[in-house]
Amino acid sequence: MSDYQKFPVHKSIVITNFLQYPSPRFIAGDIHRIADLECVIAVYKRDDSSVEILIHLNESNEIKRVRARYFLGMFNGTGKELISWEKEKEANTDEFLFVKPWTVPQPNKSFTFKFGFHVSAVLRIDNIWKFNFNDAIFNAENDSKMIVFKEKNNEKVRLYTHKKLMMFHSSRLPISCQNVIVPASVSMNMLEKCLQIAHGVQVHCSVEDVMKVRFIAKRLGLKNVTKYCERRRIEYLNQVKITDQLFHSTFVRDLLHYQVHLLKTLNSNKELKRKLETMDIQKMNSESMKRCAHFFFHNC
C-alpha cells in the first residue's frame, strides 16, 4: 500500500498537456463531502510554469473546524516522486487547510497528482469535537479492522468504527463481526450519537434521545453507553413526569442507580405502596426489592 492509498479518500490524477490549459484555472482535483461541508482538494494552474496545490474547506452551517490528515504528492511520468507533503492539521471551515506553490520542472511533459485525505474529527456548532464515522478508518488494509454499519434501505449510508474499541466495550458483538445492517426502525443519527458516546464523547442528548440511544446500546451490548444513558436519565428526572409506567419499567429492568434516584421523588411509604400494588412484584429482582424495603424502613 503506497502512502496515499493508506487514506480512505485517495486518488491519482494524470495531468497531460499542461501548457494547453488556460491560466489561472483548476486543472485537477476532487471534492469530499462531510455533512454540508465540501473539502476541495485541487491543483490550480497559476501560469505556464507553476501551480498551487491546495485543500480548501468550504463554508458550512454545521461544522466550524476540522482535524484532518493528508498526503499530497507530484510524480513524473516514470512514477518518481518530485515533491510531497504529509501532515495532520486543524483548520476552520471557509479557510485553507493546505496551500503551497510548486514550480513545474518540465511543463511540456505529463505528471501525476496523487492525494490521500482523512478527516478524523470535526468541531460542530455545539462546540463539541466529534469523531468522523462517515469515512473508513485511516491505514486499514482491509475491512477486518473495522465494523461497518449500513442503513438497511440505503447501504450507501454507512458509519465506520474501529473494531477493537467496539469489542472492548461490547458484550454482544462477535469477533468476526464486520458488517451490521441497521434496521429501518433505528435512526442513523441516533446510532451515530451512540457510537460517539462509546468513543468517550460527551454528546448532548435530549430526554427522548437518551431513550433511543439506550435502546441501540442495549442491542449492541455497549455497557459504557448504557451507563452514560442511565446517568443522563438521572439528570433529567426533574424534567419528566414520574408515571406508573416509568416506575414499573425502571424496577423490572436492571437500572439500579436510576431506581435510587427515582425513589427519592416519592414522598411517603403510602405513595410507594400504591405504585407497588399496580406492579407484578414477582418480576422484580432481589436488588430492586431490597431498595424498596430500605425505603419503607427509612420512612417508618
C-alpha positions as CSV (number, residue, x, y, z in Angstrom):
1,M,0.0,0.0,0.0
2,S,1.5,3.3,-1.1
3,D,1.5,6.4,1.1
4,Y,-1.6,8.0,-0.5
5,Q,-3.6,4.7,-0.6
6,K,-3.5,4.5,3.3
7,F,-6.2,7.1,3.3
8,P,-9.9,6.2,2.9
9,V,-10.2,9.0,0.4
10,H,-7.5,8.8,-2.3
11,K,-7.0,9.4,-5.9
12,S,-4.3,9.5,-8.7
13,I,-4.8,12.1,-11.5
14,V,-2.6,12.2,-14.6
15,I,-2.1,15.8,-15.9
16,T,-1.3,15.9,-19.6
17,N,-1.0,18.8,-22.0
18,F,-0.3,21.2,-19.0
19,L,0.7,24.0,-21.3
20,Q,-2.5,23.8,-23.2
21,Y,-4.6,24.7,-20.2
22,P,-5.5,28.3,-19.9
23,S,-4.5,30.1,-16.7
24,P,-5.5,30.8,-14.0
25,R,-7.6,27.6,-13.8
26,F,-8.2,24.5,-11.7
27,I,-6.8,21.6,-13.7
28,A,-7.2,18.6,-11.4
29,G,-8.9,17.7,-8.1
30,D,-11.9,16.3,-6.2
31,I,-14.5,17.3,-3.6
32,H,-15.0,15.2,-0.5
33,R,-18.2,15.9,1.5
34,I,-19.0,15.5,5.2
35,A,-22.5,16.7,6.2
36,D,-22.8,20.1,4.4
37,L,-19.1,20.6,4.3
38,E,-17.2,20.4,1.0
39,C,-13.4,19.7,1.2
40,V,-11.8,20.8,-2.1
41,I,-8.5,19.1,-3.0
42,A,-7.1,20.5,-6.1
43,V,-4.3,21.7,-8.4
44,Y,-4.6,25.3,-9.5
45,K,-2.6,26.5,-12.6
46,R,-1.2,29.9,-11.9
47,D,0.8,30.2,-15.2
48,D,2.7,28.1,-17.6
49,S,5.4,27.2,-15.1
50,S,3.7,27.0,-11.7
51,V,0.7,25.7,-9.8
52,E,-0.8,25.9,-6.4
53,I,-1.6,22.6,-4.6
54,L,-4.4,23.2,-2.1
55,I,-7.1,21.8,0.3
56,H,-9.8,24.3,1.0
57,L,-12.6,23.8,3.5
58,N,-15.7,25.5,2.1
59,E,-18.3,27.3,4.2
60,S,-20.5,25.1,6.4
61,N,-23.6,25.7,8.5
62,E,-23.0,22.5,10.6
63,I,-19.2,22.3,11.1
64,K,-16.8,25.0,12.5
65,R,-13.5,23.3,12.4
66,V,-11.8,20.2,11.1
67,R,-8.9,17.9,12.1
68,A,-7.6,16.1,9.1
69,R,-4.6,14.1,7.8
70,Y,-3.5,14.5,4.2
71,F,-0.9,13.3,1.7
72,L,-0.3,15.4,-1.4
73,G,2.3,14.5,-4.0
74,M,3.6,15.1,-7.5
75,F,5.2,12.4,-9.6
76,N,6.8,12.4,-13.0
77,G,5.9,10.1,-16.0
78,T,8.0,7.2,-14.6
79,G,6.4,7.4,-11.2
80,K,9.3,9.1,-9.5
81,E,8.3,11.4,-6.6
82,L,9.0,15.1,-7.4
83,I,7.6,16.5,-4.2
84,S,5.2,15.5,-1.4
85,W,3.6,16.7,1.9
86,E,2.0,14.6,4.6
87,K,0.7,16.0,7.9
88,E,-2.2,16.1,10.4
89,K,-3.6,19.6,10.9
90,E,-6.6,21.6,12.1
91,A,-8.3,24.4,10.2
92,N,-11.5,26.4,10.4
93,T,-14.1,26.0,7.7
94,D,-14.1,28.7,4.9
95,E,-10.3,28.5,5.1
96,F,-7.4,26.6,3.6
97,L,-6.2,23.5,5.3
98,F,-3.2,23.5,3.0
99,V,-1.9,25.7,0.2
100,K,1.6,25.6,-1.4
101,P,3.0,26.9,-4.7
102,W,5.0,24.5,-6.8
103,T,7.2,25.1,-9.9
104,V,6.5,22.5,-12.6
105,P,10.0,21.2,-13.6
106,Q,9.0,20.1,-17.1
107,P,5.8,21.8,-18.1
108,N,5.9,20.2,-21.6
109,K,5.6,16.7,-20.1
110,S,2.9,14.9,-18.2
111,F,2.9,14.5,-14.4
112,T,0.7,12.9,-11.8
113,F,-1.1,14.4,-8.8
114,K,-1.7,11.9,-6.0
115,F,-3.6,12.7,-2.8
116,G,-4.9,11.0,0.3
117,F,-7.3,12.6,2.7
118,H,-8.9,11.6,6.0
119,V,-11.0,13.8,8.3
120,S,-10.6,12.3,11.8
121,A,-12.7,14.8,13.8
122,V,-15.0,17.8,13.4
123,L,-16.0,20.6,15.7
124,R,-19.7,21.2,15.2
125,I,-21.7,24.3,16.0
126,D,-22.4,22.9,19.5
127,N,-18.6,23.3,20.2
128,I,-18.1,19.6,20.8
129,W,-15.4,17.7,18.9
130,K,-16.8,14.6,17.4
131,F,-15.2,11.6,15.6
132,N,-15.8,11.4,11.9
133,F,-17.5,8.0,11.4
134,N,-18.6,8.8,7.8
135,D,-15.3,7.7,6.3
136,A,-13.4,4.4,6.6
137,I,-10.6,4.4,9.1
138,F,-7.1,5.5,8.3
139,N,-4.5,2.9,7.2
140,A,-6.9,0.0,7.1
141,E,-5.6,-2.5,4.6
142,N,-9.0,-4.3,4.6
143,D,-12.3,-4.3,6.4
144,S,-11.1,-6.7,9.2
145,K,-10.1,-3.7,11.4
146,M,-13.5,-2.0,11.1
147,I,-17.2,-2.6,11.8
148,V,-19.3,-1.0,9.1
149,F,-22.9,-0.1,9.9
150,K,-25.1,0.1,6.8
151,E,-28.5,1.5,6.6
152,K,-30.9,-1.2,5.5
153,N,-32.8,0.8,2.9
154,N,-29.7,2.5,1.5
155,E,-26.4,0.7,2.0
156,K,-24.5,3.7,0.7
157,V,-25.3,5.4,4.0
158,R,-22.6,4.0,6.3
159,L,-20.8,4.5,9.6
160,Y,-17.3,3.1,10.2
161,T,-15.8,2.3,13.6
162,H,-12.7,0.7,15.0
163,K,-13.5,-3.0,15.7
164,K,-11.1,-3.3,18.7
165,L,-12.7,-0.4,20.6
166,M,-16.2,-1.7,20.0
167,M,-15.3,-5.2,21.0
168,F,-13.7,-3.8,24.3
169,H,-17.0,-2.2,25.3
170,S,-19.5,-4.7,23.8
171,S,-20.6,-8.0,25.3
172,R,-22.5,-9.0,22.2
173,L,-20.6,-8.2,19.1
174,P,-18.8,-11.4,17.8
175,I,-15.1,-11.2,16.9
176,S,-16.0,-12.0,13.3
177,C,-18.4,-9.0,13.0
178,Q,-17.6,-6.7,10.1
179,N,-20.9,-5.6,8.7
180,V,-24.1,-4.6,10.6
181,I,-27.3,-3.9,8.7
182,V,-29.2,-1.2,10.6
183,P,-33.0,-1.8,10.6
184,A,-35.2,1.0,9.3
185,S,-36.6,1.4,12.8
186,V,-33.2,2.7,14.0
187,S,-32.2,6.2,13.2
188,M,-28.6,6.5,11.7
189,N,-28.4,9.9,13.6
190,M,-29.1,8.2,16.9
191,L,-26.7,5.4,16.0
192,E,-24.0,8.0,15.3
193,K,-24.7,9.5,18.8
194,C,-24.4,6.1,20.4
195,L,-21.0,5.5,18.7
196,Q,-19.7,8.9,19.7
197,I,-20.6,8.1,23.4
198,A,-19.0,4.7,23.0
199,H,-15.8,6.5,22.0
200,G,-15.9,8.9,25.0
201,V,-17.6,11.9,23.5
202,Q,-19.9,13.8,25.9
203,V,-22.7,14.2,23.3
204,H,-25.7,16.4,24.2
205,C,-28.9,14.2,24.3
206,S,-32.4,15.3,24.9
207,V,-34.7,13.2,27.2
208,E,-36.1,11.5,24.0
209,D,-32.7,10.9,22.5
210,V,-31.4,9.2,25.7
211,M,-34.1,6.6,25.4
212,K,-33.4,5.9,21.7
213,V,-29.6,5.8,22.2
214,R,-30.0,3.4,25.2
215,F,-32.1,1.1,23.1
216,I,-29.4,0.9,20.5
217,A,-26.7,0.5,23.1
218,K,-28.5,-2.4,24.7
219,R,-28.8,-4.2,21.3
220,L,-25.1,-3.7,20.6
221,G,-24.1,-4.6,24.2
222,L,-22.3,-1.3,24.8
223,K,-22.1,-1.2,28.6
224,N,-20.3,2.2,28.7
225,V,-23.1,3.8,26.7
226,T,-25.9,2.2,28.8
227,K,-24.3,3.6,31.9
228,Y,-23.9,7.0,30.3
229,C,-27.6,7.0,29.4
230,E,-28.5,6.0,33.0
231,R,-26.6,9.0,34.3
232,R,-28.4,11.3,31.8
233,R,-31.8,9.9,32.8
234,I,-31.0,10.7,36.4
235,E,-30.1,14.3,35.5
236,Y,-33.3,14.6,33.6
237,L,-35.6,13.3,36.4
238,N,-36.8,16.7,37.3
239,Q,-37.9,17.2,33.6
240,V,-40.0,14.1,33.2
241,K,-43.3,13.1,34.7
242,I,-43.0,10.1,37.0
243,T,-45.7,7.9,35.6
244,D,-46.6,4.4,36.8
245,Q,-45.3,3.0,33.5
246,L,-41.9,4.7,34.1
247,F,-41.8,3.4,37.6
248,H,-42.7,-0.2,36.5
249,S,-40.1,-0.3,33.7
250,T,-37.4,1.0,35.9
251,F,-37.9,-1.6,38.6
252,V,-38.3,-4.5,36.2
253,R,-35.0,-3.6,34.4
254,D,-31.6,-3.5,36.0
255,L,-31.5,0.3,36.3
256,L,-30.2,0.1,39.9
257,H,-28.7,3.6,40.1
258,Y,-31.8,5.1,38.5
259,Q,-34.0,3.3,41.0
260,V,-32.3,5.1,43.9
261,H,-33.0,8.5,42.4
262,L,-36.5,7.6,41.4
263,L,-37.3,6.5,44.9
264,K,-36.2,9.9,46.1
265,T,-39.0,11.5,44.1
266,L,-41.6,9.7,46.4
267,N,-42.8,11.5,49.5
268,S,-44.1,8.6,51.6
269,N,-44.4,4.8,52.1
270,K,-48.0,5.2,51.1
271,E,-47.0,6.5,47.7
272,L,-44.6,3.6,47.1
273,K,-47.1,1.1,48.3
274,R,-49.7,2.4,45.8
275,K,-47.2,2.0,43.0
276,L,-46.1,-1.5,44.0
277,E,-49.7,-2.6,44.2
278,T,-50.0,-1.9,40.4
279,M,-46.9,-4.0,39.6
280,D,-46.1,-7.6,39.3
281,I,-43.6,-7.8,42.1
282,Q,-42.5,-11.3,41.0
283,K,-40.8,-9.7,38.0
284,M,-38.6,-7.5,40.3
285,N,-35.1,-8.7,41.0
286,S,-33.7,-9.1,44.5
287,E,-31.7,-5.8,44.4
288,S,-34.9,-3.8,43.5
289,M,-36.8,-5.4,46.3
290,K,-34.0,-4.5,48.8
291,R,-34.2,-0.9,47.7
292,C,-37.9,-0.8,48.2
293,A,-37.6,-2.4,51.6
294,H,-34.9,0.1,52.6
295,F,-37.2,2.9,51.6
296,F,-40.0,1.6,53.8
297,F,-37.8,1.1,56.9
298,H,-36.2,4.5,56.3
299,N,-39.5,6.3,56.2
300,C,-41.3,4.5,59.1
